[in-house]
Amino acid sequence: MMDVAAAAGVSQATVSLVLSGGKSGRLADETRKRVVDAAQALGYKFVRRGQRAAPGGQSTIIFIADETITDPWMSLAFEGARDKALEAGINMLMGVSHADADVETNILAGLGQMPILGLIYGTILTRQVQPPAALARHRLVLVNCYDEAHKFHSILPGDVLGGRVATEHLLNKGCKRVALINGQQGVDAARDRLKGYKQALASNDVPFDAALVKPGNWEPSSGYEMTHELMALAEPPDGIFCANDMMAVGCYDALRELGHEVPRDVAVIGFDDREIAQYMHPPLSTLVLPLYEMGRSAVELLLDDAGGLHSLPSRIKVECELLERESTQR
């Protein structure tokens, strides 16, 4: 799928959506055609699982998101869950709760006697949650979040491994001083991506330098400001890992303003694989945030539970795959 994404010039989530037969209206026909043509040219064979029927006449899965806002993450997770559910002949409904337990309770109360197979609860930010009792009475899978007591299945992005892969990619490209512009403090994703960054340095016998780690806020403005601070160091970095693609946008602007060329002078890698990443100049290498796949996996867990295959809650980390583009091709 990574090869198809690179050949078609789209994200891996888009490839997953097209090749799984998803009918999302957010994809243009031209985009679908590019993906299909690239897959055929590369000899890609998509293997489908057998159709699975909803057990016991339970024909509906409810997807509750804490927010939708402008980020695509919960929409992608819902699309993945919906596509997987439709393969089993199961309906999907979505509600937005704004992290309000009363709203979540009312969503379920409004569904009356609908035959619910299970619930999926997703959050914009990776974080710990405490599902209200109304949700906990049903089969429940948490997406991009987890409960402290480990009572429910949870599916999370592999942010630690992703941070490590991003940093090692820059090191393998010959970078000697790799900096990190991280997200806001106190957020799980920022904590884990920093942990992966430190692991990569240690594994490659590169000393950790606190001066090379700057706090950001996930927005282009902090990528711009922190890049200026990094490049003003007596020994500036020759590689910058931005903990999300939006900060990489600001990083590019600062480097261009300072007269540095990407990747000749400074290699840059992002995280998330937002749509903008492929259109940056040069196109941005990044890590895929696999929300679409996480949504599909959530439905798989519900179907397995309904069929009696799971006895204990599982916590699954989905790999954030590297998508190499020109920003790190030195």
C-alpha positions in Angstrom: 0.0 0.0 0.0 2.9 2.4 0.7 4.2 1.8 -2.8 0.8 2.4 -4.3 0.5 5.6 -2.2 3.8 6.9 -3.4 3.1 6.1 -7.1 -0.3 7.7 -7.0 0.8 10.7 -4.9 -1.8 10.2 -2.2 -1.8 9.2 1.5 -1.9 5.5 2.6 -5.3 6.2 4.2 -6.6 7.2 0.7 -5.2 4.0 -0.8 -6.8 1.9 2.0 -10.2 3.6 1.3 -10.1 3.1 -2.4 -8.8 -0.5 -2.4 -11.2 -1.6 0.3 -14.1 -0.4 -1.9 -15.0 2.6 0.3 -17.4 5.0 -1.3 -16.5 8.2 0.6 -17.7 11.3 -1.1 -14.5 13.1 -0.1 -12.5 11.4 -2.8 -12.6 12.8 -6.3 -13.1 10.3 -9.2 -9.7 11.4 -10.6 -8.0 10.5 -7.2 -9.7 7.0 -7.2 -8.5 6.4 -10.8 -4.9 7.4 -9.9 -4.9 4.9 -7.0 -6.5 2.1 -9.1 -4.1 2.7 -12.0 -1.1 2.8 -9.7 -2.2 -0.5 -8.0 -2.7 -2.2 -11.4 0.7 -1.0 -12.7 2.4 -2.3 -9.6 0.6 -5.6 -9.7 -1.1 -5.0 -6.3 -3.5 -7.8 -5.2 -6.0 -6.7 -2.6 -7.0 -9.7 -0.4 -10.5 -9.4 1.1 -11.6 -11.3 4.2 -14.7 -13.4 3.8 -18.0 -11.7 4.5 -19.0 -11.9 8.2 -22.6 -11.8 9.3 -23.9 -9.8 12.3 -24.5 -12.4 15.1 -27.7 -12.8 17.0 -29.7 -10.3 14.8 -27.7 -7.4 16.2 -27.4 -5.1 13.2 -26.1 -1.7 14.4 -22.8 -0.3 15.7 -22.8 3.2 17.2 -19.7 5.3 16.7 -19.5 8.2 19.3 -16.8 10.8 18.7 -15.8 13.4 21.4 -15.3 16.0 18.7 -15.0 16.3 14.9 -13.8 19.9 14.4 -11.6 20.5 11.4 -9.2 17.6 11.9 -9.9 14.6 9.7 -9.0 12.0 12.3 -12.4 10.9 13.6 -13.9 11.1 10.1 -11.2 8.7 8.9 -11.8 6.4 11.8 -15.5 6.4 11.2 -15.0 5.7 7.5 -12.8 2.7 8.3 -15.3 1.4 10.8 -18.3 2.0 8.5 -16.6 0.2 5.5 -15.7 -2.8 7.7 -19.2 -2.9 9.2 -20.9 -2.8 5.8 -18.9 -5.8 4.7 -20.7 -7.7 7.5 -24.1 -6.2 6.7 -24.1 -4.0 9.8 -25.3 -0.5 10.0 -23.2 2.3 11.4 -24.4 5.4 13.1 -22.3 8.3 14.4 -22.9 10.8 17.1 -20.7 13.6 18.5 -20.7 14.1 22.3 -18.2 16.9 22.8 -16.9 14.8 25.7 -20.1 15.3 27.7 -21.2 12.2 29.5 -24.8 13.4 29.6 -24.8 13.8 25.8 -23.3 10.4 25.4 -26.1 8.9 27.6 -28.8 10.8 25.7 -27.4 9.5 22.4 -27.9 5.9 23.5 -31.3 6.7 25.1 -32.5 8.1 21.9 -31.8 4.9 20.1 -34.5 3.0 22.1 -34.7 -0.7 21.4 -32.4 -0.6 18.4 -30.4 -4.0 18.1 -27.0 -2.7 19.0 -24.0 -5.0 18.5 -21.6 -2.7 20.2 -20.1 0.8 20.5 -17.0 2.5 19.3 -15.8 5.6 21.3 -13.2 7.8 19.6 -11.3 10.9 20.7 -9.5 13.6 18.6 -6.5 13.5 21.0 -4.9 10.3 22.2 -5.8 10.3 25.9 -7.1 8.5 28.9 -10.9 8.4 29.2 -13.5 7.1 31.7 -16.5 5.9 29.7 -19.9 6.7 31.4 -21.9 3.8 32.7 -24.4 4.0 29.8 -21.6 3.2 27.3 -20.0 0.6 29.6 -23.1 -1.5 29.6 -22.5 -2.4 25.9 -19.6 -4.1 24.1 -17.2 -1.2 23.7 -14.0 -0.5 21.8 -12.0 2.7 22.4 -10.3 4.3 19.4 -7.4 6.7 20.0 -8.0 6.5 23.7 -7.8 4.1 26.7 -9.2 3.5 30.2 -6.9 3.4 33.2 -8.4 0.1 34.5 -8.0 -1.6 31.2 -11.6 -2.8 31.2 -12.2 -2.2 27.5 -10.5 -2.9 24.2 -8.5 0.1 23.0 -6.8 0.8 19.7 -4.0 3.3 19.6 -1.5 4.7 17.1 2.1 3.4 17.7 3.5 6.9 18.5 6.6 5.7 20.3 7.7 3.5 17.4 6.7 6.2 15.0 8.9 8.7 16.7 11.7 6.3 16.6 11.2 5.5 12.9 11.1 9.2 12.0 14.3 10.0 13.9 16.2 7.0 12.6 15.1 7.8 9.1 16.9 11.2 9.4 20.0 9.6 10.9 20.1 7.0 8.2 20.0 9.8 5.6 23.2 11.1 7.1 21.9 13.8 9.5 24.3 14.3 12.4 22.3 16.6 14.6 18.6 15.8 14.5 16.2 18.2 16.3 12.6 17.7 17.4 9.9 20.3 17.4 7.3 18.5 19.6 3.6 19.1 20.3 2.2 20.7 23.4 3.3 19.3 26.7 1.0 17.0 28.6 -0.5 15.4 25.4 0.1 11.6 25.0 1.2 11.9 21.4 3.9 14.5 22.2 5.1 12.4 25.1 5.3 9.2 23.1 6.9 10.8 20.0 9.6 12.3 22.2 10.2 8.9 23.8 10.7 7.4 20.3 13.0 10.2 19.4 15.2 9.5 22.5 15.2 5.8 21.8 16.4 6.3 18.3 19.3 8.5 19.4 20.3 6.0 22.1 20.2 3.1 19.7 22.4 4.9 17.3 24.9 6.1 20.0 23.9 9.7 19.4 24.0 11.8 22.6 20.8 13.5 23.6 21.0 17.3 23.5 18.2 19.1 25.2 18.9 22.2 23.1 17.7 20.4 20.1 14.2 19.7 21.5 11.7 22.5 21.2 8.1 22.7 22.5 5.5 23.4 19.9 1.7 23.6 19.8 0.8 21.5 16.7 0.3 24.7 14.6 2.5 26.2 11.8 3.3 29.2 14.0 5.2 27.1 16.5 7.0 25.2 13.7 8.1 28.6 12.3 9.2 30.1 15.6 11.0 27.0 16.9 12.9 26.5 13.6 14.3 30.0 13.9 15.4 29.2 17.5 17.0 25.9 16.3 18.9 27.5 13.4 20.2 30.2 15.7 22.1 27.6 17.8 25.9 27.6 17.6 25.6 24.1 16.2 22.2 24.1 14.3 20.6 20.9 13.2 20.9 19.3 9.8 17.7 17.3 10.3 14.4 18.4 11.9 11.6 16.0 13.0 8.4 17.9 13.4 5.9 16.0 15.5 3.1 16.8 13.1 2.8 18.0 9.5 1.3 21.4 10.3 4.4 22.4 12.3 6.5 21.2 9.3 4.6 23.8 7.2 6.0 26.6 9.5 9.4 24.9 9.6 9.6 25.1 5.8 8.7 28.8 5.9 11.4 29.6 8.4 14.1 27.6 6.6 13.2 29.3 3.3 13.3 32.7 5.0 16.8 31.9 6.4 18.1 30.8 3.0 18.2 27.1 3.7 17.1 24.5 1.2 15.2 21.3 2.0 16.6 18.7 2.0 20.1 19.8 0.8 20.8 21.9 3.9 18.2 20.6 6.4 16.2 17.4 6.0 12.6 17.6 7.4 10.1 14.9 8.4 6.6 15.3 9.7 4.0 13.1 11.3 0.3 12.3 10.5 0.3 12.4 6.7 -2.1 15.2 6.3 -3.3 15.8 2.7 -1.1 19.0 2.6 2.1 17.0 3.1 2.2 15.7 -0.5 1.8 19.2 -1.9 4.5 21.0 0.0 7.7 22.0 -1.8 9.4 19.6 -1.7 6.8 17.0 -0.7 7.1 16.1 2.9 8.3 12.8 4.2 6.0 11.8 7.1 4.5 9.0 9.2 1.0 7.8 8.5 -1.5 8.3 11.4 -3.6 5.1 10.8 -7.0 6.2 11.9 -8.8 4.5 9.0 -7.2 1.2 9.8 -7.9 1.7 13.5 -11.6 2.1 12.8 -11.7 -1.1 10.8 -9.9 -2.9 13.6 -12.4 -1.6 16.1 -15.2 -3.3 14.2 -13.2 -6.5 13.9 -12.9 -6.5 17.7 -16.6 -6.0 18.2 -17.4 -8.9 15.8 -14.9 -11.1 17.5 -16.4 -10.3 20.9 -19.9 -10.9 19.7 -18.7 -14.3 18.4 -17.2 -15.2 21.7 -13.5 -15.0 20.5 -12.2 -12.6 23.1 -12.0 -13.2 26.9 -9.9 -10.3 28.0 -9.6 -6.6 26.8 -6.8 -6.0 24.4 -4.7 -2.9 23.8 -3.6 -2.7 20.2 -1.0 -0.3 18.8 -1.3 0.2 15.1 2.0 0.9 13.3 2.5 4.4 11.9 4.2 3.6 8.6 6.9 5.8 7.1 6.0 7.5 3.8 9.2 8.8 2.3 9.1 11.8 0.0 11.6 14.4 -1.3 12.1 16.3 2.0 14.5 13.6 3.3 16.0 12.4 0.0 19.6 13.7 0.3 
